[in-house]
């Protein structure tokens, strides 16, 4: 099955939208921000965007394992 990554600004409804996609198409829903936070899969902090920088390699290993 394909992977669909839903991104956007805080409060836009990404989680709700992504859960509906997963439900409607029989896909697994993963909340990437929760996985990143729980496992400390960050590579610093972006001061301009005021958010952690995602370490994509660490997330990929965790998600596809």
Secondary structure, DSSP 4 states (H G I P E B T S, - for coil): --------STTSSHHHHHHHHHHHHTPPP--HHHHHHHHT-EEEEETTTTEEEE-HHHHHHHHH-
